[in-house]
Amino acid sequence: MSCSGYGSGNDNGKPTLKTRFLAAVRMGELGTVCKHGVVVTLKEFRAFFSDITSDYVNSFLPAATIEPGRMQMTSTKYVFRARAGVYVVHSGVFVDG
């Protein structure tokens, strides 16, 4: 069984950064609600996940960005880049299912 009932996706039994990120956004612990959805800045992200010392914390949001011109999220792409260092979380992450 993984931590907090979330699937871990790794071998050490701890939740992945993706799982932790989505849980924090869904619980309102990370990001700011605005008319376009939940906005997360890279600065907020780094501060929230300060326990991660690898460079992965800097590349996570860019790697999860939905390509320009696309609207549909996937299992690995669930944020839109609004501008440098600012991301909007796809509304689909709030849908159970």
N, C-alpha and C positions, 0 to 999 in steps of 0.2 A: 504494500500500500504506500502511496506517495504522500507527501506532506499536504495537509489541508484538503485532502480528497481530490487534488488536481492531478492529472496525468503528468508525469515528470518528463518523459522523453529523453532521459539520460540514465546512466547506470548508477549514479551515486544516491538516488532516492530523493534528491532535492528538486524542488520545482525549477523549471527552466526560466530564463530571463523573460521569454515570451509569456509564460504562464503568470509570472509575477507582475509583469507590465500590464497585461490585460486585466488581471484581478484588481490591481491598484486603480486603474482607470474606471473599471466598472463600479468599484466601491467609493469612487469620488476622492480617493487619496492622492491622486496624481492628475494634473491637468486642470484647465479652467473651462467651464461651460460657457459657450458663446452661441450666437445665432447660427453658426455653421457647424456646431458640434463641440467636441472636447478638443481643446488645443493644448498640446504639450510642447514645451520648448526643450531644446537639447540641454540647456542649462538646468532646467527643472529635473530632467531625466537623469543627468549625471549626479545631481545632489540627492535625488531619491534613491538611486542605486549606488551610493557611495561605497558600499561594501564590495563592489566589483572593481578590482584593481587592474584588470587587463584592459587593453585597448578596445575590447569588444563593446564596452559601454559607449564608445564614440561611434561605432559603426552600426549599432543595432537599428536605430531609427532609419538611417539611410537605406539599410538592407531591407527593411520592412515596407518601403515606400512603393505604392502603386504607381506604375508607369504613367507618364503624362498621356492624356487622351483616354485612359481607361477609367472605369467607374466601379467595376466589380472587384471585391476583395477576394483573396485566396487564403489558404492556410498559412502562407508565408508573407503575404502582402496585405496590410490592413491599416496603413496610414497614408495620407496625402501630404506632400510637401507644399506648404503654403508659401514659404520663402526660406532663405538660409536660416537654419536652426529652429524653424517653427513647423510643426506638424499637426494635422487634424486627423483624429482617429475616425475611421470609417464607422458609420452608424450600425453596420452589421455586427460589430463586436458586442453590441448590447442586446441582440436578439438571441433568445434561448433556442437551442436547437441543434 
